[in-house]
Amino acid sequence: MRGGLAGLHRLWSWRGRGQAALAKTDVEITDFVGLAQPGTRDRVRPQPREAGHRAPTPARGPQPQISGEDGSGEQTHHLTMPPYRPAVMVFSTHGRAPVALRVVGRKGRSSRLYRLSGDGAPVPLPDATKTIGFRVSAAGDPEAWTATAAPLREVPRFHDEINGTGSDVVHYRGQAGPGTLHYAGPGQIQLESLDDRLAYGLTVVEGRAGEHTFRWPGRGYYQVRSAGAWTLSAA
C-alpha cells in the first residue's frame, strides 16, 4: 500500500512539473509572437537615436531676392543682405547665358569681377553691410536674371572631384594634400582659399589652359575665378 501511494505521489509530481514547463513554454512562445519577424510586412523599428547638438541654420523660407533684365553694366542693383552671416548670392539667368557680374566694393575680395555661367553659381558675400550692390554685363541680348541671397548649404560640396564653368564657390571636404586643376578656357584661372567669413585668403594656384598641380591647404571654402570649363580634384 505504501509503494502504491509513493508511485501515485511521483505521478502527481511529474504532472506538476510538466504543466509548469508547458506554462513556461507558452510564455516564451507568446513573447516571440509579439515581435515582428524579419521578412514580415511590419518590421520592428529601431529606437531613434538621441539627436546631437547642431548649430542653428537659416530657415528654409523665402530669401532676399532681386530680378531684372538689364545687362548693360551701367545700372547698379542692390540685394538686401539676409540676417545670417556668412552668406552667398546665387545668380542665374533665364537662358543660362554667361554674364559678367561686378560687385560694388572690394572689401574681402581679390577682385570685384565674377564671370558667371548663369546656371546658379554662388558669389561670396563677405561684407557685413545691409545691402550688396552689383552690375550685370551681358554680351548678347538682355536676358532675365535673378539674384538670391542664400545660406552656405547652397555651396556645392565635394571630396574627390568637382567641375564647373566660370566663377564659382565650392566647399572642399577632403584633407590637405596634392590636388589637380584642369582648365579649358580663355584667359587665366585662379583658385583662391576663403576664410570663415568667405573673405579672400590666398591664391592657391593660377594659370592658363591646361593641367596644374597644387596642394590643398585643407578642407574649407574655395573660390574659382575663370571664364571657361574647369575640373578640380584631390590627387
Steps between C-alpha positions, in 0.01 A plus 500: 500500500787728588663426162176584319469831679862582419445426132187714495693784663773475237234510224343820633846657544588420138173648373562815705848547353367438149227762535750751635735437207213531255391828657856632472511392135170678435641820645809477280294434187271790587803727534628407151156541342494856627806590284490543123735256334741597221330489162154577631307808393527675836864532593627581844607864492823588681485761770592847371846618595531798724570803283831670561549872535480686169572859424190696397454529124299756305137412443410356161254778436509776238839670470581857389482513121516746211426451131567702187582498129764770481830377357661829405740505793403860577217457748576411862265251663470445875431171674393509865731295718340223708506512882751212519872502416686384304288477188526468123314651207368241255484658154316339209379612157186387323687340210815417697687754294847600629524843660762713671400614847692782664449552872505852642769507766808281520517436872582134562557426130800460271293645215154647454443316170325161477447327165195280553347230282146595605416157640469607862861530611545657845692822559643555852360787706767572764395860562299562816287772339123513472500486119738387228526696174590346165488558125420248229661494155372266229671446164180428306139606529381585853360199686295478814713422805447436870731558794411331829669513839557149634667316791818296465309176449449613139875479436586171324708256707747238384772266622669368187400697190274779377465690173338820382512796265592857586534639852368289783524430873556142616536328836791254505437225757824309457831523678812705435702347221575501127237625256452550128334783309412447134388805306362526146412862431626845410716717721619398843342297777559550872416281796475703820449390859235683706481545874201431726339829390553407132759777473803453275787316665767411245542380141562126503576455128459695177579451134368473148340211311647162591564292809644648818605321817484659844452417866169533681548701822219296655123479509307823464345741252674587174432752223557409135547795264493420130316553171496136385454137602708357784542188714633484856615176658691360794792300359 
